[in-house]
Amino acid sequence: MQANQEVLYKLARDYVARKTRGTNDLVSVYLTGSVLHDEPLLGGTTDIDLVVVHKEHPVVEREVQRVSHEVSFDIQHHHQSFYAFHRRLRLNPWLGEALCSHDSVLYDTGHWFDYIQAGVSSQYMTPENIHLRAQAFSDKARQEWFELDDPQDIPFSAWVDLYFKVVYAAANAVAVIAGPALTTRRMLLDFPVRAEMLGQISLVGDLNRLVSGDFGKTELFNKWRPIWEEALISVSKHPHCPPNLASARKAYFVSAVDAIAESGSTHAAFWPMLESWRGAIQILAGEGTYEAEWHQFLAELGIRPDTKAQRSSQLDAFIDAGENVLTDWKSRYGL
């Protein structure tokens, strides 16, 4: 399949046509994510993010369906009551973006989507709401950092999970001032553009050091990439595999990571590797050598029990820098 934006839209419309054929409880279907943007493909792969709004409570909240080796559907199911206070979605950096786009709606009954869209988009891009979206990430990062730096010891595996959650929240505290929330595959590709727009290019190096220690490490990537892929294959066969790591999404991660590395931005490939591998280990821990390999990979990135204090201090400084960016934004707009 030669996937492009036109083909992806057609696939999405075909999905809706199948779902709405005959009796159904659908209120609306709309697109979110990369398909709404000019370059949805990375490594020739993408997923089509859909939100299906139901009159009745849906059986599942999320599902992944294979379309081809390169493309899958990633579908969220909402009950329409989720939108009862829809103006609050002005503060949602994922759904809010989609609800503001006139290209996102695929199916609508009784102008329901038009009504929701009008309420969300009318003030979505005001400086106040931009600040509130960024502040939510900043508050989350700081709150979880305090847990990370708690003198009471927590297992290293739990510390690692929390560390990466804080890194992601802290990066988005800066990034959402200049655009939508960062995605897993493109986080370290898109962050430099956002930072530069805000005159904060120095934060790019700081973020990369938090993730992989530096900009290089091509040899390290080449060494661990096949071991990471094996973990993805194994978790996709597991009875408790989460939807985002289903076999239909293997190429979504693997092809994208390969393309990033081949482009000369090996450092940016580590984030989707880390996030998908981290999710896999939460399922595979205690089975075979998966957990030991994961911790060895982290150790070679410099993330070890004996570096926790150093990493925590670096992360604290990065959160502080983001808080300063937000303070400047508030001053600029008199908030």
N, C-alpha and C positions, 0 to 999 in steps of 0.2 A: 504493500500500500504506500503510495506517495502522499503522505500526510501533509496538509497545509491548513491554514485557517479555514478556507472555504470547505475543505473536506471534513474538518472537525465539526463545523457548524451543521453540515448535512447529517453526519452521524448522530449528532445530538437531536436534530429534528426528527430523524428516523426513530430514535429511541422514544421520543414523546408520542409519535404517531402510534407506535405499538402499545404504549401504556394507556393511551386514551381511546383505543379501539374498543367499543362496547362499554359496558357498565364499569364505572370507576369512581373513586372518591377523591380525585385530584382537584385541588383548588388552583394550583399554579406550579410551573416548573421554570426554573431560571438557572443560568450559567454563573459560575464564579471562577476565579482563578485565571490561569495563564491563557486560556482560549480567548479571553476578552482583550488580550494585548497583542501587539503586532508580531511578537516572536514567541509563540507558545512552545516551540520545539527546542529540546536540548539533547544533543546526541541522536537526533532523529526520532525522539520519543516524547510522549506527553501523556497526561491523563486529561480527560474531559470531566471537569468538576461540575456536578449538577446538584441543585437543591430541589427536592420534590416536596411540595406542601400538600398535606392530606386533610380531609374533613374528619376522618377517624384517626385514632392513635395508630401510628405505623408499627409493624411487627418488629422491624429492625431500625436502628438509628443510622447505620452506615453499612454500605456494601460496595464491593469492587467487582466489576464485570469485565472480562477480557473482550476486546474488540479485535485486536490483532497483536502480533508480537510487539509492535511499537506503541499501541494505543490501548488505553483502558478507560472505563467509566469509573469515577469515584463519586458515589452518590450518597448524599445526606438526605434523610427523611425527617421532615418536621411536621408536627401537628400544627394546625393554623393558630392555635392558642399561643404558640411561640411568638407570634407577631401582635399580640394584644396591646402591648406597649411599644409599638414599632419605632417610635421616635428615639428610644434608647439605643437602637441599632446605629444611630449616628456615631456612637462610641465604639462600634465593632469594626475593627480595621480590615476584616475579611469580608463579612457579609455586607457591610456598609458600602464598600467599594462596588460590589456587584449590584446592589440595589440602586445605586446612583447611575448605573450604565443603561442606556436605552437599547444597547445591543444584547442585554443579558436575558430578557424574557423570551421564553419559548412557548409558553402556554399560560393562558390567563382566563379565569371565569369571572364574569360580572365586573370586570375592571378592578378586580382585587389587587393585582400587582400595581396598577396605576396609582391606586390609593396609597399603598404602602410606600411606593417609590417617592411619591410627592412628599410624604411626611418625613422620610429619611433624607432625601437629597436637598431639601430646601435650605438646610443650614449645615450640611455635612462638612463643607470646606471652610467654615468660619474659623478664624484663628483660635477662638475659644474651644471649639470641638476638636480641632487638630491637637491643641495642647492637652486636652483631657484624654485623648487616645494615647498620646505619648506618655502622659503622666501615669496612666494605668500600668504601662509596661515598666516604667521607672520604679513605681511603688512595689510592684511584684518582685522586681530584681532586688531591691533593697531588703524587702521583708525576707525573701528566701536566702539572701546573702547572710543575714543574721543567723538563720538556722544553719547555714553552711559553716559559719565561724563560731558556732556554739562550742564552748570548751568541753562539754560532755561529748565523749567520743561516739561517733556513729560508724557502722560498718563502711569500709572503703567503697564498696559497690554502691551503697546508698549515697555516699558523699559524691561520687562521680556523677550519678544521675542528677542530683541537685545542682552540681556545678554547671553542667551543660544547660540545664533549664535556666539558670541565672544568666549565663552567657547569652542565650537567645533573647531573653527578655531585655537585657541591658542593650543589646544591639538594636532591637526594635524601638527602644525608648528614643533613640536618635533617628532611626530610619523612617519611622512613620510621620515625622514632621515634614518629610519631603516626598512622601508617597505611600503606597500600600504596605502592609506588613511583609516582612521578608519571608520567603519560602525556603524549605529545607534544601532543595537542590541548588538554588541560586543565591543563598545568603551571602557568601563571601565574594560572589561576582557582582551583586547589586549594591552591597553596602558602600563600596568606594564612591560610587556615583552620588549616593545620598549624602555621604559625609562631605564630599566636595561641594555640593550645592549649599551646604550649611557653613562652608569655610572651616571644616573640621577634619581635613585630610589626615592629620596626625593620628586620628583614631583608627584608621585602617590598619596600620602596623600593630597598634595595641590589640585590636580584635584578633588579628592573625596569630599573634603570640599567645593569646589566651586559648586558641583552638589547637594549633599545631606547633607552637614554639617559634616559628619563623616562616619565611616565604618559600623556602626550598623544599628539601626532603624528598626529591624525586626517587632516590633509591629506596627510601622507606616505603613510599607509595607502591613501587613495583614489587617489593617484597611481600607486603601484606594484602594487596588487592585480591589475589586468588583465594586467600584464606577468608577474607571478608565475604567474597562471593559464595563460598561454600557455606558459610553461616546463613546467608540469605536463602540459599537453596534448602537447607535443612529446616529452617523455621517455617518456610512456605509449606512444608509437608507435615508440620506439627498440627495435631488436632486443635490446639489453642492458638493458632497463628492469628494475629490481629489483622484486620482488613488492609491496613496500609502496607503490610509486608506479604500480602498474598502473591502467589506465583505469577498472577497476571501483571504484577507491578515490578517484576524482577528487572526487565529491560529498562523500565523507568528510572531505576537507580543505577544499574550497571552501565548502560550505554551513556547516561549523562555523566557519570563519574569519569568514564574513559574519555569522553569528548572534552571535558574540562581539563584533564591532565594533558591530553594531546595538544590542546591549544596553548600550552605553556603556562597555565595557571594551576599547577599541581597543588599549591597550597589551598586553593578553593575547593578541591575535590575532597579534602579531608572532612569537611562538615557533613555532607550527605553520607559519607562513609560512617562517620562517628554516630550520627543520629539513627541510621538504619541498623547499624551493628548493635548499638545500645539497646534498641527495641528488641532485636533478635535475642540478645543475651538474657533479657528479662524472661523470655520463654524457655531458652535452652540451658539456663544455669543449672549446673549439677549433672548435665548430660555430656558424656564424652570429654573432649579436651577444649570445648568451645570457650568456657569461661577463662581457662588458663591462657588461651591464645589472645583473648580480648584484653586481659590484664597485661600481657606482654606487649601488645600493641600500644596500649596506653603508656606503659613504662618507657617505650622507645620514643614516644611523643613528649616525654618529660612529665607525665601525669602519674605520680607515684605517692604512696603514703608519706614519704619523707619530703615531698614538695608541696604538700597541702597548704602549709602556711604561706609559702611564697605565692602560690597560685591564688589563694584567697586575697592576699594583699594586692596583687595585680588587678584582680577583678574588682576589688573595692575602689581602686583608682579609676578604673574604666566607668564604673557606675557613677562616681563623683563627677567625671567629665560629662557624662550624659545629663546629670542633674544641672550642671552649669549651663549646658546648651538650653535646657528647658527654662532656666531662670532668665537667660538672655531673650528667649522667645517671649516670655511673659512681659518683660520690660519693653520690648519693641512694640508690642501691641496694647500695652497698658492694661494687661489682664490682672 
